[in-house]
Amino acid sequence: MGIFKKISSFLKDNDKETLKDKLNDSSDLIQSTEYESKLKVISESENINTDSLEAKNGLDKGLEKTKNTFFSKLGKVLIGKSKVDDDVLDDLEEVLITSDVGVKTTIKIIERIEKRVSRDKFLGSKELNKILKEEIVGILLDQHSNDGSTFEALLPHNPYVIMVVGVNGVGKTTTIGKLANKYKLIGKKVMLGASDTFRAGAIDQLQVWADRVGVKLVKQSMGSDPASVAFDTLKSAKAQKIDVVIIDTAGRLHNKVNLMNELSKIKRVMDKVIPESPHEVLLVLDGSTGQNAFEQAKQFSSATDVSSLAITKLDGTAKGGVVLGISHQLKIPVRYIGVGEKIEDLQIFDPKSFVDSLFR
């Protein structure tokens, strides 16, 4: 077998000129005892975790509109400025607020930067990006731990029961389907429960996702008692040794008292079947709605014990700053973000990766 054919078995790229570049003169390597070790290094470097790379690229693409808008505003603030002074901080405050970061969170960030400016006495505007990035990461990390860095790590119980809540139109059913797919890909048995029995088409839409992903769905007819569906789902999950159960719920307007009472009833019924379930109450929010998403989050968290957030449709908006504001002000961790329409475009939210992408 020729040298280039041998190496191409380790590489995605079969172009000989590319291979020559990677080997830095392969003819010399053939004469060298270092050849085999060099080949091994190339093999390892080419077999980078493609999932991580795709996730990074997806995040960059998904946040593109937010990045373009945010840094366009930030650039105007810094034009002609040689240091960070009160005027720069005032303008930065306006940039953050108009980027849907939220007033309280913006004030917190500005206060932190002011302390650093005061401590360091002189701070050039070129350093502002670095400091802003560090402070945003710091605020996000206050609400997040590293325990949920993988889908496997997010399963402290078996079966692990997730109740998904949120108003209609935020991408709730799509998020459930994508989440089910993520868990199935790591070898988990997944079951869905169609407890949104009020909206026409809700059960059918969830069935489409269940069929697409290849997971089981427990359902009843439209108008059935949502708590009854949840009860049946959990009983089936226990009997069939399911690893992950995801319960859909009705998505009427968040200020409807009867909906909130319904959620409480579903939770009580689930707790009787599997004690302490649901283990996670996931609130899905549409990131493109900006501060309206924040208001929905406040209403839901005051009515039920929301333990995590999924913020969707970030790829279609310049309002990605809402992720920071919601997480900081509600003290609820953002667990997932949606950065595209494809089934793989639901990602576990990692604060550092998110901010790195935003500033990249």
Secondary structure, 3 states (H helix, E strand, C coil): CCHHHHHHCCCCCCCHHHHHHHHCCHHHHHCCCCHHHHHHHHHHHHCCCHHHHHHHHHHHHHCHHHHHHHHHHHHHHHCCCCCCCHHHHHHHHHHHHHCCCCHHHHHHHHHHHHHHHHHHCCCCHHHHHHHHHHHHHHHHHCCCCHHHCCCHHHCCCCCEEEEEECCCCCCHHHHHHHHHHHHHHCCCCEEEEEECCCCCCHHHHHHHHHHHHCCEEECCCCCCCHHHHHHHHHHHHHHCCCCEEEEEECCCCCCCHHHHHHHHHHHHHHHHHCCCCCCEEEEEEEHHHCHHHHHHHHHHHHHCCCCEEEEECHHHCCCCCHHHHHHHHHCCCEEEEECCCCCCCEEECCHHHHHHHHHC
